[in-house]
Amino acid sequence: GPSSLIDYILERCQDHQDHNIWIHLMSRMQIAPYLDRIRDATPDTLPLFGVPFAIKDNIDLAGIHTTAACPQFSYIPDQSAFVVQQLLNAGAIPIGKTNMDQFATGLTGTRSPYGAVKNSINPDYISGGSSSGSAVATALGLVSFALGTDTAGSGRVPAMFNNLVGVKPGCGIVSSRGVVPACRSLDCVSLFALNPDDAERVYSVMDCFDSQDSYAKKPVHKSTTRNRSFRFGTLPVDQFQADGDTD
């Protein structure tokens, strides 16, 4: 069950300490209240029943320090970010707060006093940023999904560098209340998952209008069709200019 899964995950996290994934890895005692909340529930009643997830450390989780990878900035929020609370209400279990490029300003995953986050595929490579810890935690299977942020690539870049599905919602679609701002009008809470089905399930929980977020956009419509058709545009060959590199 969820309890034994958490024990297994915390044990595995010790095997990857050299990757510098976590700013705060939660203890078994800190996780226990979230397990208690779902004790009498079932997967039929909670869409994310017992699913472990990670939270970038510029997104609030009640009672746990938010640092944005700057120890001097650290504070303890009284309540979780709106999007985190939606996931908790759906039965997801937080494992910890993840390392990041400080104040979400960087695309490499190396700009943190908590250490450079190592790539999940090759530790000699950069992990991408700024949501580096969340991406690597997901890619190494320490969590089933993770939250990041994306203002100018901070979610999509580490998703690409770690072979993940990365989702950046349109601005204002997912609430950013409870997120340390990089650029408040452009910040988006992003999502890392191992496959599109997982991403879709988690995103359906995240996509919830927050009336207290002044930047939130009311949903116009939601498509219920899974099998959508797409149109792709490609550049004409004569518009590819790469200094004579025909490949």
Order of alpha helices (4+ residues) and beta strands (2+ residues): alpha-beta-alpha-beta-alpha-beta-alpha-beta-alpha-beta-beta-alpha
